[in-house]
Amino acid sequence: QLDALASGQAWGALDVLREGAEIFVALSRDHVALEEAFIYPQARATMREPERRAMGREMAARRRAQRGKP
């Protein structure tokens, strides 16, 4: 459905796209919750402070780039 819209085709079923988007959002939220609960605490415990700061700067730079800010 997304490929059809991205390529300018309007034949996709809006209901199917809407349902798929809702499922995607729910799965993404579950994924983030798992990362926050299990992965990040373990990573934080094993990384040194300079590594954590560097990773934080890298993640912030990626978010700025996604928003189109320098």
N, C-alpha and C positions, 0 to 999 in steps of 0.2 A: 504494500500500500504506500509506504513512504517513497519507494523507488518510483512508483507511478507519479506521485505528486512532484517529486524532485525533478523528474524529466518532463514535467508540464502536461502530463496526461491526467485527465479528470475522470477516468473510468473507474477509479477505485471506489469501493463502498465506504462511505463516511462512517457508518456504524461499525464496520470491522476495524477501521483505523482508530476510532475512538476507544473501542474495547481493547485493542492491542496497546494503545497508549496507557490506559489505566493499568493493565497488567504490567507493562514495563515499569511504570512509576512504582507500583507496589513491590516488584522484585528489586528495584534499585534501592528503595528504602530498607528492605530487609537486608540487602547486601551491606549497606552503610552501617546498619545497626550491628551486624556481625563483626565488621571491621572495628568499630568503636569498642565493642565489648571484649573482643578476643585478640585481634591482630595488633592494634595500636599499643595496648598495654604491654604486650610481650616485646614488641619492637622498641618501645621506649625504655624498657628495663635493660635491654641488651646494647643499646646505642650510647655512645658517649655524648656529652653535651655539645661539643663542636659539630658532631655529625647530625644531631637533632636540629641545631640551628641552621646548618647548611640545607638540610632537607626542607625545613620550614621556608627558607628563602626561595628555594626552587619551586615549591608548591605555590607560594604567593606569586612568583613570576609567571607561572603557568596560568593562574587565575586572572592576573592582569592581562595577559596576552589574549585569553579567551574573551575578555570584555573589550578588547581593542585599546587598552591603555598601555603606554610605554613602560 
